[in-house]
Amino acid sequence: MTAQDIFHNGGIIAYPTEAVFGLGCDPDNFSAIERLLSLKNRKKEKGLILLAADFTQLMPYIDVSQVSQEQLQQVLARWPNGVTQLLPKNKKLSPLLSGQFKTIAVRITDQPDVVTLCNLTNKPIVSTSANLSGKEPAKTWEKIDTDLIKHLDYIIKGCTLGYTQPSQIIDALTGNIVRP
């Protein structure tokens, strides 16, 4: 089976991002998201990031009506890059994705493996670091914790983009930096 098949069938995929390996699944498959959170031992309140190949893939998950044209231009100008932006969430969005927040964390990436998967599925992928909560994130697929790896359905064995820090997080509406 391909990564695309696994994604559509609710599987958990490990894949390279800008700085570390991520774990993800279909953002519209709630049982897959619950399985991912359980696997990582991650609290639902924290929310997750969505990675996409382009902005149109993120549109169903955000409330663009709360974003001015000027703000939208600033948002789009920051991508693709290792920048995660907090945007107003679609009111129908699952709290499994947004956690306790009124925003959803989103990023357009240029990591080729993620771009390919998102384009094949025409969707963003859920993104959280490939580690058990509180542990060091894996920077290569070979470094993924063996307790995690045995529960994964697919591993994209590509390379990260070599960034040395996790993505910066910016409140897209105010421009305030949440995580440097």
Residue, then its C-alpha position, 0 to 999 in steps of 0.5 A: m500500500t502507498a502512503q496515500d492509501i494508508f492516509h485514506n484508510g485512517g492510518i498513522i504516517a511518519y514523515p519528514t518535515e522541516a526540522v524533525f520527523g512528524l506523525g500524522c493522519d487524515p485531519d477528517n478522520f477522527s478515529a485516526i486523530e484519537r489513535l494518534l493522540s493516544l499513541k503519543n500520549r498527547k493531551k487533546e487540549k493542546g491541539l495539532i498542526l496541519l501541514a499543506a502543500d498550498f493554501t486551498q488545502l487549508m481553507p476547509y479548516i479555517d474561517v477566512s471571513q475573520v481575516s482581512q485581505e491585508q492580513l491574508q496577504q501577510v499570511l501568504a507572504r510568510w510561506p512556504n517556510g518553517v512558519t506555523q501560523l494560528l488562524p481562526k478555526n472553522k466553527k465546525l472544526s473538531p476540537l481534536l485538531s484545535g484543542q482548547f483554542k479558537t484558532i488552528a495551527v497551519r503551515i504550508t511546507d515545501q518539504p517535497d515528501v509532504v507536498t507530494l502526499c498532500n497533493l495526492t490526497n488534496k488535503p493537509i496532513v495532521s502534524t505532530s512531532a514523532n516522539l512520545s510526549g515529553k521526549e526528544p523528537a526524532k530527526t530521522w526515521e531511524k531515530i523514531d522511538t521503537d515503542l512508536i514505530k511498531h504502531l505506525d502504519y507507514i514511514i516515508k523515509g525521506c529527509t528533513l529540510g535540515y532546519t535546526q529549530p522547530s517551526q516558529i509559531i505566529d498569531a496570523l492576525t496580530g503578527n505576534i510571535v507565540r514561539p520563536 
